């Protein structure tokens, strides 16, 4: 989607007063970045400098600096004689769900670890249980075969049959009921940000220290019994959350 040019002529061309220019590259950068991350601007959409200057009532220098910041983040591609285009697919994940196939398509889960884990105090605070061992599952999450995140999930019952994540399942209630055989009740969510450690960076194909979005979640059934505590790390350059 190319941003449409303004139809009205510049005020000075018809004898009007000059339009004040907002020179903040930060403002231009944030507005364009938000439009890309929210899916308003999609992969391949053109970003013409002269159009952005007029739309944001900014200076060309500010627009160019903002576009370079976006290029440094991997969100746009800038090439001579071709211009600037949105680069890469932004994956939108609901705050209180698994994924939203209407906006991002189904995600792919690849199991890389299935083990037991001691039920120590930090986990028991989130997920009370009298068991001494929990089941721990770790996945690499991909979108269109590109790794975008990792997921570690702790389950109360280590003997529970492993659930196979299916691309067709795109809501938390269906997923929860398929795993635990109980009606879904609630999902508590915490959002944070962190730099990628070396192991996570290797799994996701990013540099150590690259920005990651962290979503912690606790899943309970309709009676309030907590069955799972999980946390996922997503590439901040590809993933955004929406409500």
N, C-alpha and C positions, 0 to 999 in steps of 0.2 A: 504494500500500500504506500504509494508515494504521497507525502504530505502536500495537499493542494496549496497552490500559491494564492495569495490574497487577490481578490478581484479589484479592489479599490486601488486607485493610483496614489502614489506617495504624495502627502500634503504639499511638499515644496513644488511638485510639478503642476499644481493648480493654484499656487499662490498662498497656501496655508502655512501654518507654523511648523517647524521641524518637529518630528516625533522624538520624544526623549528616548535615548538608547540605554538599555540596562546592560552594563558592561560585565556583569557577573558571569564568568564561565561556570562557576559552581552551580548556579541556578539552571543554566542551559543544560549542563551535564545531568543534573538530577532529574529534570523533566523528561529528557530523552531516555535516560536509563529506566525510569519508572515505566515509560510507555513500552519499552522493549520487554522488561521483566513481566509486565502484566499481560503481554500478548497483544497489545494494541498495535504495535509495530512488529511485523513478522519477518522471518528470514527472507532475504532478497529484496526487501523494501528499500527504496532509494531515499537518501537524506541529502537533498540539495542545499548547499551552503546559503545561497541567496534567498531561498525560501525560508530557511530557519532564521536568518537575520531579520527578515520582515515579520515573521510570525512571533518571534520572541522579542521583537524590538530591541535587538542586541547589536553588538558590533561584530564585524566579520572576524576580528582577532579572537573574541571570546568564543564564537561558534567553532572556529577552527581548533582552539585549545580544548574545548569540550569534546569535540569529535575525536581528538587525539587521545584524550583520557579514556573514552569508550573503546577506542582501538586497542589501547594498552590493556584493557580489561577483557579483550576478546569478544566484545559485543558487536563491533562493527568492523568492516573491512574498508580500507582507504587505498585506492589505486589511481594512479595518474591516468587521465583521459577517460576514466570510467566513473570516478567519483566515490562516494561513500554509500555502502549498503549494509543493512542489518545482517549480522553473521551469526549462525548457530541458532538452535532451537531453544526457546525458553520453556522449561517444564514447570507447570503450576501445580502445586500440591495443596489440597485443602488443609486448613489448620486442624480440623477435627475428623479427618478421614484418612483413607489409604491413598487414593489417587482419584483423579477426575477425568474419565475417559473422554468427556465432552470437550475438554480444553487441551489436554496433553497426550491423550492416548494411554493405553494400558502400560504398566511398568513390568519389567522382567526381573525375576528374583533368582539368583544362583546361590545355592547353599554351599558355603565353604567350610562350615564347622558345625558339628553336632556333638555336644559334650555335656557333662554335668559340672555344676559350679556350687561352691558352698554358700548356704543361705546366711550370709553375715549381716551385721546390723544395718549397713547402708542400704541393702536391698530390702531387708525386712521392714524398714521404715516406710518404703513405698508399697511393699507387697507382703502384708503380714501372713505368716504361715508357721506351722509347727514342724515342717520338714527341715531336715538338715542339708539336703541337696536339692538343687533346682536344675531344670534342663536349660541349657544355653544354646541358642541357634544363632549363627551369623550368616548374613547374606550380602552379596553384592547386588545392588539395584541398578538396572540399566533402562535407558529409554532409547528405542531404535538402535539397540545393540551398543550404545555408548554408556559406559559406567558413569552414573551421576551420584551414587551414594552407597553407604553401607548401613546395615541394620543389625543390631544385636538385640535379641529378645530372650528374656528369662521367663520360663513357665513354671508354675507351681508343681505340676506333676511330671517328673522326669520320665515316667513310663507311658505318657500320652503319645499316641501315634503322631508322627510328624505330619504337619499339614503342608501340602504342596501348593505353593502360591500359583494361582492360575490367572493368566492375563485377562480372562473374561470377568473375573471378580473385581469390582471397582468401588465397593463401599465397605466401610468398616463393620456394619451390622452383619452383612452376609458373610464376610470373612470370619468374624468372631464366632458366629453360630456354627459355621462349618468346622472350626477348630475345636470348640469347647462344648458344643451341643447344648448351649444355654442361650436364652434371649439376651441380646446386647443391652447394656444399661447405660454406661457413660464412658467417656474417654477424657482424662485430665491431661493437659498439654503444657509443656514448658518449652520456650524457644530461647536459644542462646547462639553465640558465634564463637568460633575457635579457629586457630591455625592448624593445618593438617600436620599430623605426625608423620614420620617417615613411612610406616607400614600402611597407613590409610592413604597417603599420597601415592604410594606404589599401586595400590588396588584401584585408585580412581584415575591414574595417569596424570596427576598434577604435581607441581613442585612442593616439597616440604615447606610448610608455612602458608600455603595458599588458603584463602578464606573458605571456611565451611560453615554452613548453617546446621545447628543441632536441634533436633526435636525429640524431647523426652516425652514418653506417654505411659499412662497407666490405664489398663482396660479392665472394666468391671462388668459383671452381668446385671440383670434386672433386679436382683436381690442385693446388690452392692458388694458381692464377693469379687475380690480382685484376682484375676487369673493370669495376668501378664504385665510385666514391666519391660519396656523396650526403649532404646534410644537409636536414632538414626543420624548419620552425618551426611549432609548433601553438599555438592559443589555449589558455592555461592555464585559462581559465574553462570550457572545454568538453571538453578532452581529458585523459585519464589513461592511464598505461601499466600493463600487467600482465604477469606472467610465467606 
